[in-house]
Amino acid sequence: MALGANRNSVVSLILREVLALAVWAIALSIPVAILSARAIRSQLFGVSAADPVVYALAIMVIAVVAGAAGIIPSRRAATVDPARALRTD
């Protein structure tokens, strides 16, 4: 904001970074989840070890939680007074 960015670009920058981290988390956790599900296959009741609906639901939950976690800091960053930000840094 202090260097001339508008509020929308600040919000989109922060949300883009948060969602990029979520994509990395999903990409790393899916293979681990598949291997873990195969290891505990005997304890899964009513769900197969490679059920795509469960994995799709888990991906959606991670994306929604990451997006919700990024909204608060992005809104706070968008409301910072540019003059005050320059004085503190």
Contact map, one row per residue, 1 for C-alpha under 8 A:
11111110010000000000000000000000000000000000000000000000000000000000000000000101110000000
11111000000000000000000000000000000000000000000000000000000000000000000000000000111011000
11111000000000000000000000000000000000000000000000000000000000000000000000000000010000000
11111100000000000000000000000000000000000000000000000000000000000000000000000000000000000
11111110110000000000000000000000000000000000000000000000000000000000000000000000000000000
10011111110000000000000000000000000000000000000000000000000000000000000000000100000000000
10001111111000000000000000000000000000000000000000000000000000000000000000000110000000000
00000111111100000000000000000000000000000000000000000000000000000000000000000100000000000
00001111111110000000000000000000000000000000000000000000000000000000000000000000000000000
10001111111111000000000000000000000000000000000000000000000000000000000001001100000000000
00000011111111100000000000000000000000000000000000000000000000000000001001101100000000000
00000001111111110000000000000000000000000000000000000000000000000000000001000000000000000
00000000111111111000000000000000000000000000000000000000000000000000000000000000000000000
00000000011111111100000000000000000000000000000000000000000000000000010011000000000000000
00000000001111111110000000000000000000000000000000000000000000000010011001000000000000000
00000000000111111111000000000000000000000000000000000000000000000000000000000000000000000
00000000000011111111100000000000000000000000000000000000000000000000000000000000000000000
00000000000001111111110000000000000000000000000000000000000000000110010000000000000000000
00000000000000111111111000000000000000000000000000000000000000100110000000000000000000000
00000000000000011111111100000000000000000000000000000000000000000000000000000000000000000
00000000000000001111111110000000000000000000000000000000000000000000000000000000000000000
00000000000000000111111111000000000000000000000000000000000001100100000000000000000000000
00000000000000000011111111100000000000000000000000000000000000100000000000000000000000000
00000000000000000001111111110000000000000000000000000000000000000000000000000000000000000
00000000000000000000111111111000000000000000000000000000000000000000000000000000000000000
00000000000000000000011111111100000000000000000000000000001001000000000000000000000000000
00000000000000000000001111111110000000000000000000000000000000000000000000000000000000000
00000000000000000000000111111111000000000000000000000000000000000000000000000000000000000
00000000000000000000000011111111100000000000000000000000000000000000000000000000000000000
00000000000000000000000001111111110000000000000000000010000000000000000000000000000000000
00000000000000000000000000111111111000000000000000000000000000000000000000000000000000000
00000000000000000000000000011111111100000000000000000000000000000000000000000000000000000
00000000000000000000000000001111111110000000000000000000000000000000000000000000000000000
00000000000000000000000000000111111111000000000011000000000000000000000000000000000000000
00000000000000000000000000000011111111100000000000000000000000000000000000000000000000000
00000000000000000000000000000001111111110000000000000000000000000000000000000000000000000
00000000000000000000000000000000111111111001000011000000000000000000000000000000000000000
00000000000000000000000000000000011111111000000010000000000000000000000000000000000000000
00000000000000000000000000000000001111111000000000000000000000000000000000000000000000000
00000000000000000000000000000000000111111111000000000000000000000000000000000000000000000
00000000000000000000000000000000000011111111000110000000000000000000000000000000000000000
00000000000000000000000000000000000000011111100000000000000000000000000000000000000000000
00000000000000000000000000000000000000011111100000000000000000000000000000000000000000000
00000000000000000000000000000000000010011111111110000000000000000000000000000000000000000
00000000000000000000000000000000000000000111111100000000000000000000000000000000000000000
00000000000000000000000000000000000000000001111100000000000000000000000000000000000000000
00000000000000000000000000000000000000000001111110100000000000000000000000000000000000000
00000000000000000000000000000000000000001001111111100000000000000000000000000000000000000
00000000000000000000000000000000010011001001001111100000000000000000000000000000000000000
00000000000000000000000000000000010010000000000111110000000000000000000000000000000000000
00000000000000000000000000000000000000000000001111111110000000000000000000000000000000000
00000000000000000000000000000000000000000000000001111111000000000000000000000000000000000
00000000000000000000000000000000000000000000000000111111100000000000000000000000000000000
00000000000000000000000000000000000000000000000000111111110000000000000000000000000000000
00000000000000000000000000000100000000000000000000111111111000000000000000000000000000000
00000000000000000000000000000000000000000000000000011111111100000000000000000000000000000
00000000000000000000000000000000000000000000000000001111111110000000000000000000000000000
00000000000000000000000000000000000000000000000000000111111111000000000000000000000000000
00000000000000000000000001000000000000000000000000000011111111100000000000000000000000000
00000000000000000000000000000000000000000000000000000001111111110000000000000000000000000
00000000000000000000000000000000000000000000000000000000111111111000000000000000000000000
00000000000000000000010001000000000000000000000000000000011111111100000000000000000000000
00000000000000000010011000000000000000000000000000000000001111111110000000000000000000000
00000000000000000000000000000000000000000000000000000000000111111111000000000000000000000
00000000000000000000000000000000000000000000000000000000000011111111100000000000000000000
00000000000000000110010000000000000000000000000000000000000001111111110000000000000000000
00000000000000100110000000000000000000000000000000000000000000111111111000000000000000000
00000000000000000000000000000000000000000000000000000000000000011111111100000000000000000
00000000000000000000000000000000000000000000000000000000000000001111111110000000000000000
00000000000001100100000000000000000000000000000000000000000000000111111111000000000000000
00000000001000100000000000000000000000000000000000000000000000000011111111100000000000000
00000000000000000000000000000000000000000000000000000000000000000001111111110000000000000
00000000000001000000000000000000000000000000000000000000000000000000111111111000000000000
00000000011101100000000000000000000000000000000000000000000000000000011111111100000000000
00000000001000000000000000000000000000000000000000000000000000000000001111111110000000000
00000000000000000000000000000000000000000000000000000000000000000000000111111111000000000
00000000011000000000000000000000000000000000000000000000000000000000000011111111000000000
10000111011000000000000000000000000000000000000000000000000000000000000001111111000000000
00000010000000000000000000000000000000000000000000000000000000000000000000111111100000000
10000000000000000000000000000000000000000000000000000000000000000000000000011111110110000
11000000000000000000000000000000000000000000000000000000000000000000000000000011111110000
11100000000000000000000000000000000000000000000000000000000000000000000000000001111111000
01000000000000000000000000000000000000000000000000000000000000000000000000000000111111100
00000000000000000000000000000000000000000000000000000000000000000000000000000001111111110
01000000000000000000000000000000000000000000000000000000000000000000000000000001111111111
01000000000000000000000000000000000000000000000000000000000000000000000000000000011111111
00000000000000000000000000000000000000000000000000000000000000000000000000000000001111111
00000000000000000000000000000000000000000000000000000000000000000000000000000000000111111
00000000000000000000000000000000000000000000000000000000000000000000000000000000000011111
